[in-house]
């Protein structure tokens, strides 16, 4: 499923935290699941699916694991 990676990377949502004077950047799992799922559904259905679909947390974890091992 080669088309999945552009949807994955371009729809990751990031959260920034400032703790003890240092900035930390984390993926916002909940918002990323909705953003990625909606992007894929919108492409397949050719509709505006913004915010209407989501992938599961386990799918996000698998995609994250796969892409970090391939990179």
C-alpha positions in Angstrom: 0.0 0.0 0.0 2.4 2.6 -1.3 -0.1 5.5 -1.2 -0.3 5.3 2.6 3.0 6.9 3.5 2.3 10.4 2.1 -1.0 10.3 4.0 0.8 9.2 7.1 3.6 11.8 7.1 1.5 14.7 5.9 -1.3 14.1 8.5 0.7 13.5 11.6 -0.3 16.1 14.3 2.4 17.3 16.7 2.2 18.5 20.2 4.9 20.7 21.7 5.6 20.8 25.4 8.0 23.1 27.4 9.3 21.4 30.5 12.2 22.5 32.6 13.4 25.0 29.9 13.5 22.4 27.1 11.0 21.9 24.2 9.7 18.4 23.6 7.8 17.4 20.5 5.4 14.4 20.5 2.9 13.0 18.1 -0.7 13.7 19.1 -2.1 10.2 18.7 -5.8 11.1 18.9 -5.6 13.9 16.4 -3.3 12.0 14.1 -5.6 9.0 14.0 -8.5 11.2 12.9 -6.4 13.2 10.4 -4.9 10.1 8.7 -8.1 8.2 8.6 -10.0 11.1 7.2 -7.4 11.8 4.6 -7.4 8.2 3.3 -11.2 8.0 3.3 -11.5 11.4 1.5 -9.1 10.2 -1.2 -10.8 6.9 -1.7 -14.3 8.3 -1.6 -13.4 11.6 -3.3 -15.3 13.5 -0.6 -14.4 16.0 2.1 -14.0 13.6 5.0 -12.2 16.1 7.3 -12.7 14.9 10.8 -15.1 12.1 10.0 -12.9 9.0 9.9 -10.1 7.6 12.0 -7.6 4.8 12.0 -7.1 2.8 15.2 -4.3 3.5 17.7 -2.8 0.1 16.9 -2.7 1.0 13.2 -1.0 4.2 14.0 1.5 2.3 16.1 2.2 -0.2 13.3 2.7 2.6 10.7 5.0 4.5 13.1 7.0 1.3 13.8 7.3 0.4 10.1 8.3 3.8 9.0 10.9 4.3 11.7 12.4 0.9 10.8 12.5 1.6 7.1 13.9 5.1 7.4 
